[in-house]
């Protein structure tokens, strides 16, 4: 491993970090074995970075009513557990630590922080190197935890629908039914889909011949088309970031025109003054300052923390680092963009919290344990600040802003219904549709579906809190979060639909209770369900 910085670094501080990492000299040496993370507490407060676990024992699932059998299944899943998305919080925290180290302003616990951050950085720089199925090593990739999540998710989907897929395999030679696979086109979603499919085929090898990757929509823009790989659908699974260069839909008669417009409205919302005010209010709360100082003063001297709080010191993710794999065959050099600041104790602690929540996903790659730096009582507070931020940014948000944060999910909702429409018409060419995306897709989609404890807006005059709102990131979108619909049919062709949210039987919106097959059932009459949602079948 080599490390290079584009600016001056106090030699004593860097030497200390390298020695504690087990490196013999600046720019070389061998790594010490990663220590195992401490056992996690029952509630980690990892929120949207929570590693995935199914939320219900499959043995307790409601069986289809008498006379009904499964005929179709569909899924939309977030990518699996990943590393840090880019060189941001880790570098900002490391720069803060270097300054404290140069001034002798570290506590005994604080001495350990820098080397752990450096380990985490190295793991992210090299993340995915040597792992079959990872497209491009580096930040943002799935970790082994994430790979395992999608591998297991696929096995459970097959097990839940065993009779369906057994029949599909038996009929493959004469009446093949295809499995459609689509992704956002972003590496970690593409890779998640590949690991999921690999697991399917490992369990049922004959399914390999039934996989299809449909052509991407478009191409768009019409005037200067940009081709997307087969199996990519940005309008369906990356609708929060549609851009003119690749996605412009200028014809109002185009079915995707409204999705593009809704994406632009959402992106405009991200720059809205009311959103900025809410985001600022979260860390401006006196409780944030108190929690921030409590975290920092365990790591740094009070005088050093005072300098951060007074504005005398500020830090950001600046500097250039290079890490090389143990075999010397892969090197990654990255430069921080300076856009992740630390200007207060609350901001500093929130950056450390981001490292705390990502470390469980990277236990195989980094082996770091950030729990000593973020005691549970403070993890809970910064979990709240993260939830509040996500709630406003892409969750239900502000009542007066209407559906700006989830209207763009209409196309995805329609796609779920359109697949079932085809089954209702007797078009059985598909047995499943598998979609792989991101938290920014799962969260608006859950709001659009009107799920309980999800679509709960807050008036502009109020501020989201745990006391006044049930929305939680670890419930709505943990890593590998997923929404699945199982479709069953009887001999007369009547269809029922059951929804699983993170593999727990979950009700559709309360307005649709009249569509239930029976009181208390999780199966819904499809005709009544689509009428409740106002779905109009595609021509």
C-alpha positions in Angstrom: 0.0 0.0 0.0 1.3 3.5 -0.8 -0.1 6.8 0.4 0.7 10.1 -1.2 -0.6 13.6 -0.3 -0.8 16.6 -2.6 -0.2 19.0 0.3 2.1 19.2 3.3 1.3 16.8 6.2 2.9 17.0 9.6 5.5 14.2 9.5 5.0 13.2 13.1 1.2 12.8 12.6 1.6 10.7 9.5 4.3 8.5 11.0 2.0 7.9 14.0 -0.8 6.9 11.7 1.4 4.5 9.7 3.0 2.9 12.7 -0.4 2.2 14.2 -1.5 0.7 10.8 1.5 -1.6 11.0 3.4 -0.1 8.1 7.2 0.0 8.4 7.7 3.3 6.5 6.0 6.0 4.6 4.9 4.5 1.2 5.4 0.8 1.9 5.2 -2.1 4.3 2.8 -4.8 5.1 -0.6 -4.7 6.7 -1.4 -6.1 10.2 -4.4 -8.6 10.3 -7.7 -6.7 10.6 -9.2 -7.1 14.1 -12.7 -8.4 14.3 -15.5 -5.9 14.9 -17.1 -6.0 18.4 -20.5 -7.6 18.6 -23.1 -5.2 17.5 -25.8 -4.1 19.9 -29.5 -4.9 19.3 -30.2 -1.5 17.8 -27.3 -0.2 15.8 -28.8 3.1 14.6 -27.4 2.5 11.1 -30.6 3.8 9.4 -30.3 3.6 5.6 -26.9 1.9 5.9 -28.4 -0.9 8.0 -27.2 -4.3 6.6 -30.2 -6.2 5.3 -32.2 -8.9 7.1 -35.6 -10.3 6.1 -38.3 -8.9 8.3 -40.5 -12.0 8.6 -40.0 -15.8 8.9 -41.1 -17.2 5.6 -42.8 -20.1 7.5 -45.4 -17.6 8.8 -46.4 -16.3 5.4 -50.1 -16.4 4.5 -50.8 -19.2 2.0 -52.7 -18.5 -1.1 -56.5 -19.1 -0.7 -57.8 -22.5 -1.7 -57.9 -22.8 -5.5 -55.2 -20.3 -6.1 -51.6 -20.9 -7.1 -48.6 -18.5 -7.8 -48.3 -17.5 -11.4 -46.0 -14.5 -11.4 -43.6 -12.6 -9.1 -41.8 -9.3 -9.4 -39.2 -7.4 -7.4 -37.5 -4.1 -7.1 -34.5 -4.1 -4.8 -31.9 -1.6 -3.6 -28.3 -2.7 -4.2 -26.6 -4.6 -1.4 -24.4 -3.2 1.4 -21.6 -1.0 0.0 -18.6 1.0 1.0 -18.5 4.7 1.1 -19.9 6.3 -2.1 -16.9 8.6 -2.6 -13.9 10.1 -0.9 -15.8 12.5 1.4 -16.4 11.9 5.1 -13.4 9.7 5.6 -10.9 12.2 4.2 -12.5 15.2 6.1 -12.3 13.3 9.4 -8.8 12.2 8.7 -7.7 15.8 8.0 -9.2 16.9 11.3 -7.4 14.1 13.0 -4.1 15.0 11.4 -4.3 18.5 12.7 -5.1 17.3 16.2 -2.2 14.9 16.1 0.2 17.6 15.0 -0.9 19.7 18.0 -0.8 16.9 20.6 -4.6 17.3 21.0 -5.6 13.7 20.9 -7.0 11.6 23.8 -5.9 8.0 24.2 -9.0 7.0 22.3 -8.5 9.7 19.7 -5.0 8.3 18.9 -6.7 5.2 17.5 -9.2 7.1 15.3 -6.8 8.2 12.5 -5.3 4.7 11.8 -8.9 3.3 11.7 -10.0 6.0 9.2 -6.9 5.2 7.1 -7.8 1.5 7.1 -11.3 2.3 6.0 -10.0 4.6 3.3 -7.7 1.9 1.9 -10.5 -0.6 1.9 -12.7 1.8 -0.1 -9.9 2.7 -2.6 -9.4 -1.0 -3.3 -13.0 -2.1 -2.8 -13.9 -5.0 -5.2 -10.4 -5.6 -6.5 -10.0 -9.3 -7.2 -13.7 -10.0 -6.6 -15.4 -11.7 -9.5 -18.5 -9.8 -10.5 -17.3 -6.3 -9.5 -17.2 -4.1 -12.5 -14.7 -1.3 -11.4 -12.9 -1.5 -8.1 -13.1 1.5 -5.7 -15.6 3.6 -3.8 -19.3 2.8 -4.1 -18.9 -0.9 -4.7 -20.8 -3.7 -2.9 -18.9 -5.4 -0.1 -19.0 -9.1 0.7 -21.9 -8.4 3.0 -23.8 -6.8 0.1 -23.0 -9.7 -2.2 -24.2 -12.2 0.4 -27.4 -10.1 0.9 -28.5 -10.5 -2.8 -27.3 -14.1 -3.0 -29.5 -15.0 -0.1 -32.4 -12.8 -1.3 -32.5 -14.7 -4.6 -32.5 -18.1 -2.8 -35.5 -17.0 -0.6 -37.4 -15.8 -3.7 -37.0 -19.2 -5.3 -37.9 -21.0 -2.1 -41.0 -19.0 -1.6 -42.1 -19.6 -5.2 -40.7 -23.2 -5.5 -43.7 -24.7 -7.2 -43.8 -21.9 -9.7 -40.2 -22.1 -10.7 -40.2 -25.9 -10.7 -43.0 -25.8 -13.3 -41.2 -23.1 -15.3 -38.1 -25.3 -15.5 -40.1 -28.4 -16.4 -41.9 -26.5 -19.2 -38.8 -24.6 -20.4 -38.3 -26.7 -23.5 -41.9 -26.4 -24.8 -43.3 -23.2 -23.2 -40.5 -21.0 -22.0 -41.4 -18.2 -19.6 -38.7 -15.6 -19.3 -37.2 -13.8 -16.3 -36.7 -10.1 -17.2 -33.8 -8.3 -15.5 -33.3 -4.5 -15.5 -31.1 -2.2 -13.5 -30.4 1.5 -13.2 -27.1 1.1 -15.1 -25.0 2.2 -12.1 -22.3 -0.2 -11.2 -23.5 -1.3 -7.8 -27.0 -1.9 -9.0 -25.8 -3.7 -12.1 -23.5 -5.9 -9.9 -26.3 -6.5 -7.4 -28.5 -7.8 -10.3 -25.7 -10.0 -11.5 -25.0 -11.5 -8.0 -28.8 -12.1 -7.6 -29.1 -13.8 -11.0 -25.9 -15.8 -10.3 -27.6 -17.2 -7.2 -30.8 -18.0 -9.0 -28.9 -20.0 -11.7 -26.8 -21.7 -9.0 -30.0 -23.0 -7.5 -31.8 -23.7 -10.7 -29.2 -23.9 -13.6 -31.9 -24.2 -16.3 -33.1 -20.7 -15.4 -30.0 -19.3 -17.2 -31.6 -19.9 -20.6 -34.7 -17.9 -19.5 -33.0 -14.7 -18.6 -33.7 -11.6 -20.8 -32.3 -8.1 -20.6 -34.6 -5.8 -22.6 -33.4 -2.9 -24.7 -33.1 0.4 -22.9 -35.8 3.0 -23.5 -35.2 5.5 -26.3 -32.5 6.2 -27.1 -32.7 9.7 -25.9 -32.2 12.6 -26.5 -33.8 12.2 -30.0 -31.5 14.9 -31.5 -28.3 13.2 -30.2 -29.1 9.7 -29.0 -27.0 8.2 -26.2 -27.2 4.4 -26.3 -27.6 2.6 -23.0 -26.7 -1.1 -22.5 -29.4 -3.7 -22.7 -31.0 -4.3 -19.3 -30.7 -0.6 -18.4 -33.7 1.6 -17.6 -32.9 4.9 -16.1 -36.5 6.2 -16.3 -37.6 3.2 -14.2 -34.8 2.9 -11.8 -32.8 6.1 -11.8 -35.6 8.6 -12.1 -34.2 10.9 -9.4 -31.2 12.0 -11.6 -32.5 12.1 -15.2 -30.4 14.7 -17.1 -30.7 16.3 -20.5 -27.4 14.9 -21.8 -28.7 11.3 -21.7 -32.4 11.4 -20.9 -34.0 14.5 -22.4 -37.6 13.8 -23.5 -38.9 16.8 -25.4 -42.1 15.3 -27.0 -45.0 15.8 -24.6 -46.7 12.8 -26.3 -43.9 10.5 -25.3 -45.0 8.2 -22.4 -41.8 9.0 -20.6 -42.2 12.8 -20.9 -43.9 13.1 -17.6 -41.3 11.0 -15.8 -38.6 13.3 -17.1 -40.6 16.4 -16.0 -41.1 14.9 -12.6 -37.4 14.2 -12.3 -36.6 17.8 -13.1 -39.1 19.0 -10.5 -37.4 16.8 -7.9 -34.0 18.0 -8.8 -35.3 21.6 -8.5 -36.6 20.7 -5.0 -33.1 19.7 -4.0 -32.2 23.4 -4.4 -35.4 24.7 -2.7 -34.9 27.3 0.0 -37.4 25.5 2.3 -35.4 22.3 2.0 -32.1 24.1 2.8 -33.7 25.7 5.8 -34.9 22.4 7.2 -31.5 20.8 6.6 -29.8 23.7 8.3 -32.2 23.5 11.3 -31.4 19.9 11.9 -27.7 20.5 12.8 -28.4 24.0 14.2 -30.4 22.5 17.1 -28.6 23.0 20.4 -29.0 19.2 21.0 -26.8 18.7 17.9 -24.0 20.9 19.4 -24.3 19.1 22.7 -24.1 15.6 21.1 -21.3 16.8 18.8 -19.1 18.0 21.6 -19.8 14.9 23.6 -18.5 12.7 20.7 -15.5 15.0 19.9 -14.3 15.5 23.5 -13.8 11.8 23.9 -11.3 12.0 20.9 -9.8 15.5 21.1 -8.9 18.0 23.8 -11.5 20.5 24.8 -9.3 23.4 23.5 -9.2 21.7 20.0 -12.9 21.2 20.0 -13.4 24.9 21.0 -11.4 25.9 18.0 -13.7 24.0 15.7 -16.8 25.4 17.4 -15.5 28.9 17.2 -14.7 28.7 13.6 -11.0 29.1 14.1 -10.5 25.6 12.6 -12.4 24.1 9.7 -11.6 21.0 7.6 -12.7 19.4 4.4 -12.0 16.4 2.2 -9.0 17.8 0.5 -5.8 16.1 -0.6 -4.7 13.3 -2.9 -4.1 9.7 -1.8 -2.8 6.6 -3.6 -3.3 3.0 -2.5 -2.0 -0.1 -4.1 -3.2 -3.7 -3.7 -1.1 -6.2 -1.8 -0.2 -7.9 -5.0 0.9 -4.6 -6.6 -1.3 -5.1 -9.6 -4.0 -2.5 -8.9 -3.4 1.2 -7.9 -6.1 3.8 -7.2 -5.4 7.5 -6.9 -8.1 9.9 -5.8 -8.3 13.6 -4.9 -10.9 15.0 -2.5 -13.1 17.7 -3.9 -13.3 19.8 -0.8 -17.1 19.7 -0.8 -17.6 17.9 2.5 -16.8 20.4 5.2 -16.4 20.3 9.0 -17.2 23.7 10.5 -18.8 22.7 13.8 -18.7 20.0 16.4 -22.1 18.8 15.2 -20.9 18.5 11.7 -17.7 16.8 12.7 -19.6 14.2 14.8 -22.0 13.6 11.9 -19.0 12.8 9.6 -17.7 10.3 12.2 -21.2 8.9 12.3 -21.1 8.2 8.6 -17.9 6.1 9.1 -19.6 4.3 12.0 -22.6 3.3 9.9 -20.6 2.1 7.0 -18.1 0.0 8.9 -20.5 -3.1 9.5 -20.8 -3.4 5.7 -17.0 -3.5 5.4 -16.2 -5.9 8.1 -14.5 -8.3 5.6 -12.6 -5.6 3.8 -11.6 -3.1 6.5 -12.1 -4.9 9.8 -12.5 -1.7 11.6 -14.8 -1.1 14.6 -16.1 2.4 15.0 -18.4 1.7 17.9 -15.8 3.1 20.4 -15.9 6.5 18.6 -19.7 6.7 18.5 -21.4 5.6 21.8 -25.0 4.4 21.3 -26.7 7.4 22.9 -24.9 9.6 20.4 -25.4 7.2 17.5 -29.1 7.4 18.2 -29.0 11.2 18.0 -27.1 11.3 14.7 -29.3 8.6 13.3 -32.2 11.0 14.0 -30.3 13.8 12.1 -29.8 11.4 9.2 -33.4 10.4 9.2 -34.6 14.0 9.3 -32.3 14.9 6.4 -33.5 11.9 4.3 -37.1 12.5 5.2 -37.1 16.0 3.8 -34.8 15.3 0.8 -36.4 12.2 -0.7 -39.0 10.9 1.9 -42.5 12.2 2.4 -41.3 15.7 3.2 -43.3 18.8 3.6 -47.1 18.8 3.3 -47.3 22.0 1.4 -44.8 20.7 -1.3 -47.2 18.0 -2.3 -45.8 14.9 -4.1 -42.6 16.5 -5.4 -40.5 13.8 -3.7 -42.4 10.8 -4.9 -44.4 11.8 -8.0 -41.5 10.6 -10.2 -42.1 7.0 -8.9 -45.4 6.9 -10.9 -43.7 5.2 -13.8 -42.3 2.5 -11.5 -45.7 1.9 -9.9 -47.3 1.7 -13.4 -44.7 -0.9 -14.4 -45.5 -3.1 -11.4 -49.2 -2.9 -12.4 -48.5 -3.4 -16.1 -46.7 -6.7 -15.5 -49.8 -8.0 -13.7 -52.1 -6.6 -16.4 -50.2 -8.9 -18.9 -50.9 -11.9 -16.7 -54.5 -10.9 -16.4 -54.7 -10.9 -20.2 -53.2 -14.4 -20.3 -49.9 -13.2 -21.6 -47.6 -15.6 -19.7 -44.3 -14.9 -21.6 -42.8 -13.6 -18.4 -42.6 -15.4 -15.0 -40.8 -12.7 -13.2 -39.4 -9.2 -13.4 -36.3 -8.3 -11.3 -35.3 -4.7 -10.9 -32.2 -3.3 -9.2 -31.8 0.3 -8.0 -31.0 2.6 -5.1 -32.4 4.1 -1.9 -33.4 7.1 -3.9 -35.8 4.8 -5.8 -37.0 2.7 -2.9 -37.9 5.6 -0.7 -40.1 7.5 -3.2 -41.7 4.3 -4.4 -42.7 3.4 -0.8 -44.2 6.8 -0.5 -46.0 6.6 -3.8 -47.5 3.3 -2.7 -48.8 5.0 0.4 -47.5 2.5 2.9 -48.3 2.8 6.5 -45.5 4.5 8.6 -44.0 5.7 5.3 -46.2 8.4 3.7 -46.5 10.7 6.7 -45.8 14.3 5.8 -45.0 17.2 8.1 -46.3 20.8 7.7 -43.8 23.5 6.8 -44.4 25.2 10.2 -43.2 22.0 12.0 -40.0 20.1 12.1 -39.7 16.3 11.7 -38.9 14.5 14.9 -39.1 10.9 16.2 -41.9 12.0 18.5 -44.2 13.4 15.7 -43.4 11.0 12.8 -43.0 7.2 12.3 -40.7 7.5 9.3 -37.4 5.7 9.8 -34.6 5.1 7.3 -33.8 1.6 8.6 -37.4 0.6 8.1 -38.0 2.2 4.7 -34.6 1.5 3.0 -31.9 -0.5 4.7 -29.3 -2.0 2.3 -30.9 -4.4 -0.2 -34.3 -3.1 0.7 -36.9 -4.6 -1.6 -40.6 -4.5 -2.6 -42.0 -7.7 -4.1 -45.4 -8.6 -5.4 -46.5 -12.2 -5.7 -49.5 -12.9 -8.0 -51.8 -15.9 -7.6 -54.5 -17.1 -10.0 -57.4 -19.5 -9.8 -59.0 -21.7 -12.5 -61.3 -18.9 -13.7 -58.4 -16.5 -14.1 -59.1 -14.3 -11.1 -55.9 -12.7 -9.8 -54.8 -11.8 -6.2 -51.7 -9.8 -5.3 -49.7 -9.9 -2.1 -47.0 -7.4 -1.3 -43.8 -8.1 0.6 -41.8 -5.1 1.9 -38.3 -6.2 3.0 -39.8 -9.7 2.9 -42.6 -8.9 5.4 -46.2 -9.2 4.3 -47.3 -5.6 4.0 -50.6 -3.9 3.4 -51.2 -1.7 0.4 -52.4 1.9 1.3 -55.3 2.1 3.7 -57.7 3.4 1.1 -57.5 -0.1 -0.6 -58.7 -2.1 2.4 -61.9 -2.8 0.4 -59.8 -4.7 -2.1 -58.7 -7.4 0.4 -59.6 -10.9 -0.6 -60.9 -11.4 3.0 -60.8 -9.5 6.2 -57.2 -9.5 7.6 -55.8 -11.1 4.5 -52.7 -9.8 2.8 -54.0 -10.9 -0.6 -55.8 -8.2 -2.6 -58.3 -8.6 -5.5 -56.3 -7.3 -8.4 -59.2 -5.7 -10.2 -60.2 -3.7 -7.1 -56.6 -3.0 -6.2 -55.7 -1.3 -9.5 -59.0 0.6 -9.4 -58.0 1.9 -5.9 -54.6 3.1 -7.2 -56.2 4.6 -10.3 -54.1 2.5 -12.6 -55.2 2.5 -16.3 -53.8 -0.5 -18.3 -51.5 0.5 -21.1 -53.0 0.2 -24.5 
